[in-house]
């Protein structure tokens, strides 16, 4: 993850650190849209794998840049998240409500 992050931020061209924050919201919506539009139309088709990979990549790029701007690595986030969800699963609160469970 960290190697990807370093390679991704080499391509970053923005002056305002809010750029990847705003773009992350847009790209996340575009990723969701790949699933939502067919669902709303009632299509029985699964989303195209290439579309999911493309939009997920845009989400990942923006996340990588946002975190790098804050001196946080993707590895750090991934490791923290796995520990958090494993702890919740162990305590039987994985599907609970709220952030602090």
Secondary structure, DSSP 8 states (H G I E B T S, - for coil): -HHHHHHHHTT---SSTTHHHHHHHHHHHHHHHHHHHHHHHT------HHHHHHHHHHHHHHHHHHHHHTT--HHHHHHHHHHHHHHHHHTT-TT-SSS--
